[in-house]
Amino acid sequence: MIILIKLIIAHFIGDFLLQPKSWVEDKENRKAKSVKLYLHILIHGLLVLLILWDLNYWLLALLLMLSHGIIDILKLYAQKEGNKSKWFLIDQVLHVISILGLWVLFVKPEINFASWYENTNFWVYSVALLFITIVSGIGMREIMSNWSKALNDEEDESLKNAGKYIGILERLFVFIFVVTGNWEAIGFLLAAKSVFRFGDLKESKDRKLTEYILIGTLLSFGIAIATGMVVLKLIEK
């Protein structure tokens, strides 16, 4: 596992720390003709050897260089001005998959997928991650749909019942923090709310937007806190 972690660290250093913005722009403009592209690929291979500190892994470093180069070239030719963020994510996912694949090929770790499949914690975390990433996002969108429409309404100075629900959410959070002994989290909640002070707002539309953001933030906090507490309770059993 330590080798996998080192390979991922090498990737992060090469792709983010040692890749100046000027190199990225040069690659996007010149694509496969960019010298910076090949320097970037070479740096990845050298980083693998440096961090692993073992020349016996020269073939692994070479294959990681090649896979990284192929993925980067694919991204350069496939991405457009309007889909750069999507291709950034695709690029990183493909890099991680290639690292995982080559790690398994060279290190041959003993991975017991059957034990994962039968492990309760695996399923608890899987459900929790699915809930807080996809399900809760859709749910929040539906819950707040009426308020999102009201943002463009110039008539009312505040969202309907916004103050009521902000207060309910605040009290729920404080109650949860108190009963779980997380007193410092109450200070964090107060600090977060102070960012959205109503006293500094001059326009009614600004107040609506602030209330909308605050409700959304508190809902997100609440969903994450509740999900986390349920997960901790389930894995204790």
Steps between C-alpha positions, in 0.01 A plus 500: 500500500789738575615470137153599376498804729845602373386466139197722565722757677734499199201561274370790711844664513553460126153606391443789741813612686754476215279604210496880454200669342718601205564130428126426505432786258782389271364143495148621422623721217756269338361165617726209392756746359554655843847438649349572842276197459796264471687672784186453712487128412872455573463669839232246595732209426789656692273574796391135517863383515593774747214436741520120479883528520546166327635461145339155481174686430637660179248312287213614723622860467526464122149356467357772724670760279349347188151468646516854635605632162224315314234626743629859482504498119147355495385781727675771295325397179162418654444800725336818376456842659161402639589159645840554663372429852346171384821392330706600802302249708516232228876554470558458874277193523685335212835577661392344829365192320828457312698535824279242671525260208880517477531476879298176498705371204840564660436465874235225477333591830275250671156653460211300637195644323273241663583633847418854384171385353398335826626782721218706653718811526565492125127515425431760770764733358384430143141597582615808695724623216226443242250684720710808575634535143202424274175439688522794740596737216186413307292518816635846589432621146135397531461639852643838401344524154229747608756723670730495197212634289439778752854635458392689188183633663545867584182535705583330830800605706549154646444137404177354634551340845879515452568635849282228653691216332841656566412515869378139504817376331722703731330363812519144368872535438566653839297222665698231313831664588404527867378141543808366319738717702632695200487845656766643269272432202249754636769768463560383144128531424491854640805595295339361185183697561689823564616493138138559396416793726169653405590842641741569214248425227338797326294342226210259549633273225831475688314393809314229308824368356661500845207313652502253211874432541471476878213250485688294243817505710319400817316221317830368364656513846200326650493221243873437536486506882198270520645258245832493683333431834293218352810346342695516826209341684467219246871411488515485881271196498 
